[in-house]
């Protein structure tokens, strides 16, 4: 999660996020429901999640490595119902003394170069028993999966912030040492829509 330069993505993502389907917004709200204490959000983008945090959260530390999105995230933080600190410092650079009650990943694990390495670092920043909340693009089966592999091998990651759509993110979460408490798959677009990002995994995992 070191600083990244994705100028095209930084321009188009805030527009997409502002016009997100209500079904995706509902999943964001569900992903954050019941959180409390100190929360680390990784890959905050333009701050789309900030408005949905419950008032039981004491503080959100939001990491965003794309410098053009940091300003937008800070503007969203100013209007958030809870205190949000936006930083471009990578989670890998946090001191060992940083401890969080929960980590939130929303549509970000598709873009990191090494999912397991990033997730292991996030696990180290959680208190024992702390939660990982995730809402992530995942690998689909059949024809959609073939479309994902084609998209990932061509222009999709270059245009959309290194997004790779055909990833077994739930397996990476387990391989990083988390225990998945619950997870389900949701389709956010009709099955006939030819986009590789229609299927999402929503779930909770814990650090043992």
C-alpha positions as CSV (number, residue, x, y, z in Angstrom):
1,X,0.0,0.0,0.0
2,X,2.9,2.4,-0.7
3,X,2.0,5.6,-2.5
4,X,0.6,4.9,-6.0
5,X,0.0,7.1,-9.0
6,X,-3.3,6.4,-10.8
7,X,-4.4,9.7,-12.3
8,X,-7.1,8.3,-14.5
9,X,-8.6,6.2,-11.7
10,X,-8.4,9.2,-9.3
11,X,-10.5,11.2,-11.7
12,X,-13.2,8.6,-12.5
13,X,-13.6,6.8,-9.2
14,X,-15.2,9.8,-7.3
15,X,-17.8,10.0,-10.1
16,X,-18.5,6.3,-10.0
17,X,-18.7,6.4,-6.2
18,X,-21.1,9.3,-6.2
19,X,-23.5,7.4,-8.4
20,X,-23.2,4.0,-6.8
21,X,-26.2,1.7,-6.9
22,X,-28.3,1.6,-3.8
23,X,-27.6,-2.1,-3.5
24,X,-23.9,-1.3,-3.1
25,X,-24.5,1.4,-0.6
26,X,-26.6,-1.0,1.4
27,X,-23.7,-3.5,1.4
28,X,-21.4,-0.7,2.6
29,X,-23.7,0.1,5.5
30,X,-24.0,-3.6,6.4
31,X,-20.2,-4.0,6.3
32,X,-19.8,-1.2,8.9
33,X,-22.8,-2.0,11.1
34,X,-21.9,-2.7,14.7
35,X,-18.3,-1.4,14.7
36,X,-16.9,0.3,17.7
37,X,-13.7,1.6,19.1
38,X,-10.7,2.4,16.8
39,X,-11.0,1.4,13.2
40,X,-8.4,1.2,10.4
41,X,-9.8,1.6,6.9
42,X,-7.5,0.6,4.1
43,X,-7.8,2.1,0.6
44,X,-10.4,4.8,1.6
45,X,-10.7,6.2,-2.0
46,X,-12.7,9.4,-1.9
47,X,-14.2,8.6,1.5
48,X,-17.3,6.9,0.4
49,X,-17.6,4.8,3.6
50,X,-17.3,7.7,6.0
51,X,-20.9,8.7,6.1
52,X,-22.0,5.1,7.0
53,X,-19.9,4.6,10.2
54,X,-22.0,4.2,13.4
55,X,-21.5,6.6,16.2
56,X,-20.1,3.8,18.4
57,X,-16.8,4.2,16.5
58,X,-14.4,6.3,18.4
59,X,-12.0,7.1,15.5
60,X,-11.3,6.0,11.9
61,X,-7.8,6.1,10.6
62,X,-8.2,6.0,6.8
63,X,-5.3,5.1,4.6
64,X,-5.3,6.2,1.0
65,X,-2.2,5.8,-1.1
66,X,-3.3,7.8,-4.2
67,X,-2.4,11.4,-3.5
68,X,-5.2,12.9,-5.7
69,X,-7.8,11.0,-3.7
70,X,-6.4,12.1,-0.3
71,X,-7.8,15.6,-0.7
72,X,-11.3,14.2,-1.6
73,X,-11.2,11.8,1.3
74,X,-10.3,14.6,3.7
75,X,-13.2,16.7,2.5
76,X,-15.5,13.7,3.1
77,X,-13.9,13.2,6.6
78,X,-14.9,16.8,7.5
79,X,-18.6,15.9,7.0
80,X,-18.4,12.4,8.6
81,X,-20.5,11.7,11.8
82,X,-17.4,10.4,13.6
83,X,-13.7,11.5,13.8
84,X,-11.8,10.4,10.7
85,X,-8.1,10.9,10.2
86,X,-7.0,10.5,6.5
87,X,-3.4,9.6,5.9
88,X,-1.2,8.5,2.9
89,X,1.1,6.6,5.2
90,X,1.0,2.9,4.3
91,X,-0.3,0.4,6.8
92,X,3.1,-1.4,6.5
93,X,4.7,1.8,7.9
94,X,2.6,1.9,11.0
95,X,4.5,1.3,14.3
96,X,3.9,-1.9,16.2
97,X,2.3,0.2,18.9
98,X,-0.7,1.0,16.7
99,X,-3.6,-1.2,17.6
100,X,-7.1,-1.3,16.2
101,X,-10.3,-2.9,17.1
102,X,-11.3,-3.5,13.5
103,X,-10.0,-3.2,10.0
104,X,-12.2,-2.3,7.1
105,X,-11.4,-3.3,3.4
106,X,-13.9,-2.1,0.8
107,X,-13.1,-2.8,-2.9
108,X,-9.4,-2.5,-2.2
109,X,-7.9,-6.0,-1.9
110,X,-8.4,-6.4,-5.6
111,X,-5.8,-3.7,-6.2
112,X,-2.9,-4.8,-4.0
113,X,0.0,-6.6,-5.4
114,X,0.2,-9.3,-2.7
115,X,-3.1,-9.9,-0.9
116,X,-1.7,-12.3,1.7
117,X,1.2,-10.0,2.7
118,X,-1.1,-7.0,3.1
119,X,-3.6,-9.0,5.1
120,X,-0.9,-10.4,7.4
121,X,0.2,-6.8,8.1
122,X,-3.4,-5.8,8.8
123,X,-3.8,-8.8,11.1
124,X,-0.7,-7.7,13.1
125,X,-2.4,-4.2,13.6
126,X,-5.5,-5.8,15.1
127,X,-6.0,-6.6,18.7
128,X,-6.5,-10.3,19.5
129,X,-10.2,-11.0,18.7
130,X,-10.4,-7.9,16.4
131,X,-12.4,-8.0,13.3
132,X,-11.7,-7.7,9.6
133,X,-14.7,-6.4,7.7
134,X,-14.5,-7.0,4.0
135,X,-16.6,-6.0,0.9
136,X,-14.6,-7.2,-2.1
137,X,-14.7,-8.1,-5.7
138,X,-14.1,-11.9,-6.1
139,X,-13.5,-14.5,-8.8
140,X,-16.7,-15.7,-10.5
141,X,-17.2,-19.1,-12.1
142,X,-18.0,-20.0,-15.7
143,X,-18.2,-17.4,-18.4
144,X,-18.0,-14.5,-16.0
145,X,-14.7,-15.9,-14.7
146,X,-13.3,-16.2,-18.2
147,X,-14.3,-12.5,-18.7
148,X,-12.5,-11.6,-15.5
149,X,-9.3,-13.4,-16.5
150,X,-9.3,-11.6,-19.8
151,X,-10.0,-8.2,-18.2
152,X,-7.2,-8.8,-15.6
153,X,-4.7,-9.7,-18.4
154,X,-5.4,-6.6,-20.5
155,X,-6.6,-3.1,-19.9
156,X,-8.7,-3.3,-16.7
157,X,-5.9,-3.0,-14.1
158,X,-4.2,-0.3,-16.0
159,X,-7.3,1.9,-16.2
160,X,-8.8,1.1,-12.8
161,X,-6.2,1.4,-10.2
162,X,-4.7,-2.0,-10.5
163,X,-8.0,-3.7,-9.9
164,X,-7.8,-7.5,-10.5
165,X,-11.3,-9.0,-10.6
166,X,-10.5,-12.8,-10.6
167,X,-9.0,-13.3,-7.1
168,X,-9.9,-15.8,-4.4
169,X,-9.9,-13.1,-1.7
170,X,-11.6,-15.3,0.9
171,X,-8.8,-17.9,0.5
172,X,-6.2,-15.1,1.0
173,X,-7.9,-14.0,4.2
174,X,-7.6,-17.5,5.6
175,X,-4.0,-17.9,4.4
176,X,-3.1,-14.7,6.2
177,X,-4.2,-16.2,9.5
178,X,-7.8,-14.9,9.9
179,X,-10.8,-17.0,10.8
180,X,-13.8,-16.2,8.7
181,X,-16.9,-15.9,10.8
182,X,-19.3,-15.3,8.0
183,X,-19.3,-14.5,4.3
184,X,-21.8,-14.4,1.5
185,X,-21.7,-13.5,-2.2
186,X,-23.9,-10.8,-3.6
187,X,-24.6,-9.8,-7.2
188,X,-24.8,-6.0,-7.6
189,X,-25.6,-6.0,-11.3
190,X,-27.9,-8.2,-13.4
191,X,-26.2,-11.4,-14.6
192,X,-26.4,-10.3,-18.2
193,X,-24.4,-7.1,-17.7
194,X,-21.0,-7.7,-19.3
195,X,-18.8,-6.3,-16.4
196,X,-16.3,-8.4,-14.5
197,X,-17.0,-6.7,-11.1
198,X,-20.6,-7.7,-10.5
199,X,-20.0,-10.3,-7.8
200,X,-18.9,-9.2,-4.3
201,X,-18.1,-11.0,-1.1
202,X,-19.3,-9.4,2.1
203,X,-18.0,-10.9,5.4
204,X,-16.4,-10.7,8.7
205,X,-13.2,-12.4,9.9
206,X,-11.4,-12.3,13.2
207,X,-7.9,-12.4,14.4
208,X,-7.6,-15.4,16.8
